[in-house]
């Protein structure tokens, strides 16, 4: 996640206002607030009536404003709410089933009425999300929705994640997609580039990934849905309504049902293609401070503050939420469950997950598994700043052993393979920098304890932190920072793109043969770039869009990625499920790294298809030689080619030369 600078400036003004308030506002004993775990918060339409409920224990009064329009006009009725002190809940009931109407809540606090809010539990909204909508969600289900099936996931080591942004994937004219930048883009089949190569959902099927990770798709703050003819772009890490699809990705933001229906159609189309859908969720902060739906509902409760009353800011975006407070924890847990049930979402990637506490993340994983054991939960095991939440309670990478069914990103493998993310010119193992072999090995064993890995030499981690490979996501590039192509161009200025593509192939060969879950960024398989922009959260389409003409130009790169994915799927030894199996079946071979730097050589056993597999990773520019036991060896990867079924010609063993900047994989 990166900070939206316009949003940050707005938040700074809000923060300045917050600092003028007395500390008494934040001395409320939130622990004494009652917790309401009912599923009927916000809105319920029954036969002949519509009911509204709002959790706001400290409000002195509350009311519901009813509207005919989702954006303009005055309320046609304002309904006072009654208070249930034992639950902390305000309630109002109106005659009639108010489908097609809109509403907002307002509370009175300290003698003044706060601004209107759609509430924290709004599930449908009008344009720009300021008023909640009343619709029958059942009418938004696509044909056959009740028979929609998630892709089966036996082990998270089997998952192959492809991270994408809706606009990036489809908006360029070369995509051949009609519904550019929309949910519906991924429902279109038969789309091709000008050269006739598949794009969109057909490209994903051809590539072979098992899941797409879509950047934030809930209703976020920075795009004006009423003026979509004006060029606008944002990643969406500025949450507004957590339980509503983003309107700009629908074909009609003014119709509350359209965004819901079209997102479901996208999910169903991907499921029909055998691809799961992972949502990027940002429960760690809100787009606004005092003006957020949380603060307008229960002031002070949902966010953390320092003792002097300032908002704490571990998100780097002006505030952070307080997951350790029971009503906030319930909100997060019930929100992901809502997405999993209503939209059939298959996984959740938690932005800056370490802002949340481990108890909350364990509840998230546990309750999602009760819906479907194959729902994948992972996140960033770090924060963007300090927090009042004690370190031992944070959902940090270092604390992942406390979260049995949650995975974290491996910054160990990322930085060791391509060079540190903070220095564009820094090189890594795959680009010729020596001394990073041990850190790469940490990624290869998925940060589990291994007798041959010396964690004291790790660049980022000095001890094993995962108790299972299913707790680690390996990657070299994502939407954040320089994507792989741009990193290679900045760190290898003297090289040609053909050499940089070799480095990219080696980098991904490491990711896709390592234990854990592999993760890649959209378009890298065709050597896409973002013009060297490392933080493209609001850059135009000219920077972010995938140019599908690159697929024809770089088809060999695509085939290498495609082959890697196929090889991983067919090779159980790359997808071990326990730390014990890794320690038993993965053996690093001895080499003299003073004479052969940037060389890693290891053996895998325990695969039902092969007696043993040998993997050689050569990050040096020159060829290097390894000793292979004599016998008939099948080549699975050599130089620029992957052979998922094995090359037709065998090699006999002995001294084998491995070309520079490449991977060799052989088996017998």
C-alpha positions, 0 to 999 in steps of 0.5 A: 500500500502507498499513501494517496498524497491528496488524501494525506493532505486532507487527513493532515488538516483533519488531524490538525483539527483533532489535535485541538480537541481536549483529551477527554474525548479519548478518555472514554472507557471503551471497554465498558461499551456493550458489544452487539454481535447481531447480524441485523445491524444497519438495515432489514426489510421485512414483510410490510416494514423496514427496520434500521439499527445503529450501534452507537453507545455514547450518542445522546440521540440518533435519527434516520434520514430517508431520501428519494435520491442517492445523491441530491435533494432533502430528506422526505422524512426524518425518523427518530431512533430509540435506544437499547442501552444494554446493546448500545443499539439505536433502532427505528422501524418504518411502515412499508418495504422501502426498496428504491429509497436511500437513507443516512444516519445521524447521531447527536454527541456532546450537544451537536448533531454530527454529519450524516453517514450511510453507517459502517454496515452499508451494503449498497449506496448511491453515487459516491457512497454518501447515502445508503440504498435499500435494495433486495440483494437477491435480485442482484444474483446472476443466473445460476448464482446458487450453483456457482462453485469455488475452485477447490483448494486442498493446500495453500501451497497449490495456490498461484496468485496473480495480482491485478487492477481492474483498469490496468487489465482491460483499459488499453485499446490493445486489450480488445475488451469492450467493458474497459476498466469494469468488473464486466471486463473479466466476463468477456471471452474471446478477446484478443490483442491486435496480433490475435493473442488472447487477453483478459480472462482467456489470457489468465486461463492460458497462463494457468494461474489459480487465483486473481488478487484484485486490488481494492474493489470496495467503495473507495473515496478518491474517484468521483463516480459522478464524473467518470468521463474525466480521467481518474485513477487510483489503486483504492487504498482509501476506504469509504464503504467497506461492504459495497463494491466500487461504483466506478468499476460498474457500468452505472454507479447511479444504480445501486444494484448494478455494481453488486450484480456486475461484481457477482457476474465477474466472480462467476465468470472467473469461477467458471474459468476455474479461477478463484477471486481474492479481495485486497481489503484495507480494514487498517485505516479509513480515508478520512479521520473525523469525517469517516463513517466510523467516527460519525457513528461512534466517535473515538471508538473505532480508531486508535489514539495516542494519550494526547488525543492524536490519531495514531498513524501506523498506516501512514495515511493519517489514522489506524483502526483499533481491531482489538476493540470487540465491536471493531473486531466483530466488524472485520470478521463479519465483513469478510464473512459477508463478502465470502457469502454474498459475493463468493470471494475465495480469499482476502489479502490484508493490507498492512496486516500488522496494524491488526492484532493476532486474535482478530486475524485468527478469528478471521481465518477460523470463521472463514474456514467454517464457510469454506476451508479453501478460503485463503487469508494472507497479508503484509506482515508489517506496518507503515509506522508505530502504533499503540498496539503492543508489538507482541500483539501485532499480526507481524511477519515475526508473529505469524507462528501465532496465526495458524491459518494466516500467511505473510509475504516474504520480503526475504525472497523479494529483496534478496532476488531482485535487490532491496525495494528502497534502492532502485539501483540495488541488485540482487541474487538474480542480477549478479549481487553476491552474498545473498545466497543464504537469504534466498534459501530462507525464501526457498524453505518458506522461512521454516526451520531447516538444518542447512539454512543459517538464519544469522546470515539473513538480510531481513530475518534472523530466525525462522518465523513460519511453522508451515510453508502454507504461511508464506507468500513468495514474490519479487514484485507487486503493485507497490514500489518498482515492478520487476521490469522497471527494477531491472531496467534501473538496476541493470542500466548497461544490459539489454532487455533480452538480458533483463528478461533472463533475469526476470525468468530466473527471479520467477523460477526461484519464486515458482520452485520455492516452498510456500505460495507463489505470487506474481504481478499482472503483466510481468509475464509479457514484460510490462513496465510502468515507465519507471514509476514506483508509486503509480497509485494515481498515475494515468492509464498511460503509466498503469495500463497493460499494453497487450501488444507486448504479448506478441513481442515477448511471447517467449517470456510468456511461454516461460512463465506459463511453463513454470506454472505448469511445472509447479502444478505437476511437481508435488516436491515444489508444493510441500505442506509441512516444515517437517517435509521440507527439512526431510526432503530438501537438501542443499548441495555443497558448493564453494561459494567463494569460487562460485558466487550467486549459485544455489544448488539443491535436491528435492525428494519425496515426489511421487513422480521422481526419485529426486529433483535437482534445482540449480539457480545461477545468478552470475553472468557467466556459466557455472558447473555443478556435479550431477550423479551419473544416470539418466536425467530428464531436463525440466528446465534449462536456459530459456526453456521450461519442459513441464513434461520433460525434454525428449533428450536425457543428460547423463550426469557428471559435470553439467554447465548451467548458463549465466542468469538462468535456472536448471531443473533436472529429475530422475 
